[in-house]
Amino acid sequence: MQQFRESENNSENLNEEDNSSINQHVPQFPPKKAPSFSIEGPQILGLLLQFRHSQGNARRELECQLIKRLVNIKKNYEPDFYRLNGSWAWKYTNYLYENSNTLPGPIDNTSLLQIKEPIRNRDYFVLTDTVWRFLVEEYGGGPEILEDKIPLSPVSNISSTIDRAKSADISIQSSISQYEYPSEIPLKGLKNELFYCYMHSILQCLMGIQEFNHFILNSINRHNEQKMLYCRGYKDMLLQIRETQSDYIKINTLRTTISKKFNPKQQHDAQEFLLYLITMMEDEILELNKECEQKQQPKIENIIKKYLKGQILSELICRNCKHKSPISEEFLTLSLALTKVTTVNQSLEDFFKDEIIQDYQCDNCHKKKTAVKKTKITNLPRYLILHLKRFKFFPKSTKITQQIKFSIESNFCNTEYKLIGVIVHSGSLEQGHYYSYGRRQNKWWLFNDQRIKQANKIDVQQQQGYILFYQQLF
């Protein structure tokens, strides 16, 4: 195991000489800069539009991202602050981060008006104007209670709260199977001059997926790459790595491509970057294939769908008439809750366990009864990516640091998988660093920006994993 040290350029690196515990010392990295509303506004709007048109688990994951963005907006952009009932806040937290499918229902702040001296962070939590508007827009309820200001009439304030919430959107807007696989991608570090550790850790794990790399190198060419900025950026990186004689490269094209979404002067979440990059690359493939279909030209393979995407089927079964309402959705990652579990397999079992839904309005018998929600995977991906929910941003920003055991080889849904990559987050939410472990050339390696060092299974399994990459065994 290795220990951290700071480099001269404020990037985060491992001391090659020290083999003490990697998790016992966290360097004092520059604090995370609070994003301004002018920078975040367009990105929040994009997330909001995706959220409005999504459903199921995808909707919840987008809501997690959206809440994170709204919470992190600089407070000096917010004119007012509002109180939120503590009980409702914890119900909402369980829905967002513990994979509960029970929605918290309308906000009910009336109990706060009856408590003489409510205690902050127990009876209530304080929200910014933007977060409050979003929650009321989505869940309804009230009344609106300004921090240190009590409304005259709870009833009259409910309607005014909803009217204010209707302007939330406006306020946000204004402010390769047929080829022989080549040899693996060479082991090279990725130079970090700013806050790119989140990107580097993800890219090192993706470089361990041979089918993915082979497709990018052989199917993205001069005839189509002008319209495929993200695929081209990834390909340019692979070519840089192949051609350089140095121990590391500085990523150029891909950095420029993602700069509008991921500000280079701020820290970002590795999970968010992974989903964004893969989604953008698949969108480029789908768009190119539409053009090929119109021109009656051969399409290229959707490598994302073929190797990285799985499918989940959720069924709501009415206990009154036994009618089944199925919802099928694709997934790139499975986001697993970490409460009351000690292993990844336990968290997966919780993810798929039956859940009782109260006050379910059945489409068949039209009665409000309880329902049972059953969830199962109908298509397992060749590469299964598991996201462990270590970060919570509501009602308080916290990081879960408990050790969650994961195996090098595991059986998921009666299918054997082997671990090929692990993303680790060290430090706190404000001062953190990403690094990764990857299995390449039949060995384990530690990737820490430009530094690479050989590791072993014990090193890997001692980590507080954040994202796990598994490959099917045949």
N, C-alpha and C positions, 0 to 999 in steps of 0.2 A: 504494500500500500504506500501511497505517496502523500506528501504534505504540500499545501499551497504556499506560494509566495507571490508577491506582486512583481510585475515587470515594469520597466521604465516608462512604458507607454500606457500604463493603467489597464492593460489586458490582464487576464487572470491565468496563471500558469502553475504547473506542478514542479516542485523541486525534485530534480532527478536524483539528488544525492540522499534524500531523506525518505526512508521507507516506513515511517511511523504512520499512524492512522490518518486517513484522508479526511475524516469527518470531525476530528477533534479541534481543528483550527480553521477558522474562517477569516480570510483577509478583509481589511477595511476598504472595500471597493467604493468608488464614488457613489453617493446616494442616487437612487432612481429619480430622474427629473419628472416632476408632475407635468403631464401634457397639457398644453393650452387648448382652449375650446376651438380656436381657429384651425389647429392641426387635427384635432380629433373629430370635429363636426362631420366632414364628408365620410370618414370611415364609420362613424356611428350610424349615419344615415344608411350606408350600404348594409350594415349589419341589421338595422331595423327593417329594411325592405326584405332581406332574406328571412328574418324572423317571422314577419307577417305572413309569408307564403309557405312556411314549413309546418310540419306536424310531428308528433311522436318524439322519439329520443333526439332527433335532429333539432327540433324546436327548443328542447330544453338546453342542449349544448350551446345553441346560438344565444339563448337567454342568459346563460352563464357568462358568455363573452360580452354581451351587451351590458349587463350589470357591472362587470369589471370596468368597462370603458366609462360608463356614466359615473361610477364611484370615484374614478381617478381624475375626473375633470377638476381643474384648479378651483378651489373654493372661492377665490375672489371673483369668479365669474357668476357666482350664485347670489341672487339678491336676498333670498330667504332660506330658512332652515325649518324643517317640520318634524314633529314627533310621530313615531310609528309604534303601535301597540307591540309590546315585546312578545306576547304569545303568537301573534300573527307572523312576526319576523322569524321566529324559530320554525314555524310550519313551512314558511317559504324557503328557509335554509334547508330543511329536510328534503323538500321537493327539488331544489337546485343541485345540492351536493351529495345527498344520500340516496339518490335514484328512487325516491318515493314518487309514485304516480298519482298521489292524492294532492290535488291542488289546494292551496290554502283558503280559497273562497274570498269573498269581499272583505276589504279592510274594515275593522270595527274598532274605532278609537274611543267609543263612548265611555268605556271603563276608565280611561285616563282622566276624564272630566270628574269622576266620582272619587278619585284618590286625592287626598289633600296634598301630599308631597310625594309624587311618584319618583322613583329612583331611576336615574339614567343608566342605560345598559342592563337594566333588569326589567323594570316595568315598561320602559320605552327605549327606543333608539332614535337618534337624530339623523335625518336624511337631508341631502341637498334638495334644492328646488327641482332639479332635473330628474333625480331618482324618484322623488315623490310623484311627480307628474306621470312618469312612465308606469309606476305601480298602479296608480289609480286608473290610468288609461286601460291597463290590462285587466285589473281585478275589481275595479269599482269600490264603492264604499266611502268611508270617511268617519267622522268629520275632519276637516282640515284644522290642525292645531299647530300654530307657529311656535317655535321654541321661545319660551318666556312670555308668550302671549296666549291667553285663553279666549276662544270665541264666545260670543254672547249666547248664541243659540245653536246647539248641535244639529238640529233638524235643518235649519236654513243653510248651514254651512256645508251640508252634504251636496246640495245641488251646485253651490258655487265651486266646490272642489272638483266636481265632474266637469263643469264648464272650463275651469282652468286646465284640467287634464287634457281636454280636447285639443289644446294648443301645443301639446308636447311634441308631436311630429313637426309642427311648424317651427318651434323654437330650436329643435335639433337641426333642421334643414338650414335655418338662417345662420345660426352661429357656425414473342419472337421465336417462336417455337420451330420454325422451319430451318433455322441456321444452327451451326455448331457454335456453342458458347465460347467466347474468347477467354483468355486468362483473366483473373481478377484484376480490378483496378489497383494500381500500385498504392502502397501505403505512403501517403504524404500528409503533412500537417497543413493547417489552414491559418494563415496569419491574421491576428486580431489586433486592430489598431483602435477600435472603439468599443462597441457593445455587441459584437457579433457572435458571442459564444452560443447563444440560443440557436442560431442558424448553423454554425459549424457542427454542433453535436448531432443535429438532425441529418445533415448532409453526410456525415461519416457513417451513420446507420443506413441511409439509403444506398450508399456505395457498396454495402454488403449484400444488396439484392441484385444478383447477376442478371436475371431476366430483364429487370428494369433498365439497368445500365446498357445492356446489349441493344435493347430496343431504341433507346435514345441515340446511341452512336450510329446505328444502322438505318433507322427509319426517318430521322430528322436530317434533311439534306438541304442543299441550296435552293431547291425548288419550292420548299414549303416553310423553311425556317424564318423567313421574313414576317410571317403572320403568326409565328409561335415563339413569342419572346421568352416565356418561362422555360419551355423545352430547350430553346437555343441556349439560354443562360446556363442551364444544367449541363448541356453538351459541351459548351465552351470550358466549363470547369473540368470536366473529364479529360478533355483534350489537353488543357494546361497541365494537369497532373501527369498524363502520359508523356508529355514532351519535356517537362522540366528536369533538370539535373539536380536541382536543389532539394532539400529535405521538406520544403513547404512551398505553398503558393499563396498569393493574394488573390482572392476572388474578385473579378472585375464586373463582368456583364451582369451576373445575377444580383449583385449588390445594387447596381443601378436600377434594375428592373423592379425590385421590391421596395425601393426607397420611398415611394409615395404612400405605401401601406405601412412600412416599418421604418420609422424615423431613425436614422443611423446614430443619433445622439442620445437615444434612450434605450433602456433595457426592454426586452419583450419576452413573451412566453413561447417556449419551444413547441408546445402542443398547438398553439394558435398558428405558428409559422408552418408547421407540418401540414395541417389541414388546408391552409391557404395555398401553399405551394402545389400540393397534389391536386387540389380542386382546380386551380388555374391551368395546370398542365392537361388535366382531362378535358376541361372546357376547350382548350386549343385543339385537342385531338378531335373532339366532336364537331367543332366548327369547321375544321379542315375536311372532315368526312362529309359534311353537308355539301360543301363546294364540290367535292369529288363526285358525289351522287348526282348533282345537277349537271356536271360536265361529263357524266358517264365514264369517270376514271376510277381506277382501283383505289379502294379505301385503305387506310393504315389501321393496324390493330389497336383496339382500346386496351392498352397494357395495364391501365389503372384498374379497370373493371375486371380484367382477367385474373390478375394476381393479388391486388390489394383490397378489393371490395368484397364484403360479405353481405348477407341479407338476413334480416330479422322479421319474423312474423309475430304480431301481437294480436290476440283474440280476446274480445270482451264478450263474456257469456252471461246473458241475463238469467238470474236465478228464478225469475217468474215463468218465462216462456222458453228458456234454453236457447234463445236465438243467439247466433254468433256474429259478431261484427269484426271482421279481420282487417288489420292494417299491416301492409308489407312495406318495408323501407330498407334501403341500402345503407351500409356503414363503412367508414374508413377506419375508425377506431371504436373500441368499446370503452366507455368511461366508467370506472368502477369506484364505488364508495368505499371508504376505509374505516368507517365506524363499526366497532364491535367485531372486527375480523383481524386475524394475524397472518393470513396467507392469501395469495392471489386467488387460489382455487375457492376459498370460502367466499370471497367477494364476488366471484363469478356465479357461485350458487345463489347468492342473494340477488344478483341481477336477474336471474331467471326464475326465481321462486314465484308462486302464485300470489296475487295480491287481491284483497277485497276492496272494491270500489263502492262507496256509499252514495246513495241518492242518484243512482245511474238512470238516466232517461233512455229507455229502450226504444229503438227505431221501429221495432216490430209490434210490441204490445202497447207501446206509448205510456207505460206506467213507470213511476219512479220507484225502483227497487235496488237492491244490492246486486252487484255483478262481480264476476271473477275474471281477473285479467291473467291470461297465460301467455308467456313469452318464450319463444324458442328460435334458434338459428336454423334457417332453412338452407343456407349456403355458407359454408365456411371458406374464408379466403385462403389462398396458398400462403400468404404472409399475414398473420394475425397481429394487430397492433393494439396493445392494452394501455390505456391511459389511467393512471392512478390519481384520483382527485385529491392532491395534497394541498391545493390552494383554495381558500374560501375568501370571498370578497363581500359577503353579506351575512349577518348585519355588521360584522366586524371583519377586517382583513386579517386572516391567520394562515399559518402553514402547519400542516400535520407532519410531524417528524418521526412518528413511530415506525419501527421496522416492520415491513410487510414481507414475509418470506415468499420467494419465488424460486422455481426449480429450473435447472438447465434443460431438463427434458420433462414435459408435462403432457397430460392427457386432457384435452378440452373437447367436450361433446363427443366422446369416443373416438377422437382423432389425436394421433401422436404429433407433438410439436417439439422442436428444439429451439432454444434461445439463441439468437444471433446478434442482438443489440440491446443496450440499456442506456437510457438517458438519465442522468443524475442532476439534481439541483442542489447546490450547496449554499448555505447562508440563509438570509431572511428574505422577505418579500422586497425590502428596500435595497438591500445590499447582497446580491446573490450572483451565482455563477453556474453555468451549465458545462458539463463535460460528458463524455460517453465512453462506453465499452463496446467493442464490436468484435465479432468472430470473423477473422479473415485469414486466409492461408492456413486454415485448420488450427489457428491459435487465437487466443484472446489478446486484445490490444486496448490500451488506454489512450483515448484521443482527447487531448486538452489543448485546443487551438492548434498552434504550430508544433506542439510537442507530442510525440508518440512514444509509448513505452510498452513493452510486452507485459501482459498480466496473466492471471490464472483464474480458475473457477472460484477459488476461495475469495479472491479480490472482488470478483463480480457479485457473488451472492451476499457479501457483507454490505453492499450499497443500499441506500434508501432510494430504490428505483422510482422514477417518475413516469417514464414511458418504456414499455417492453416490446421488443420486436421478436416474434416467433415465426419459424418456418416449418411447414408441414413435412413430416417424415413419410417416405413411401416404402 
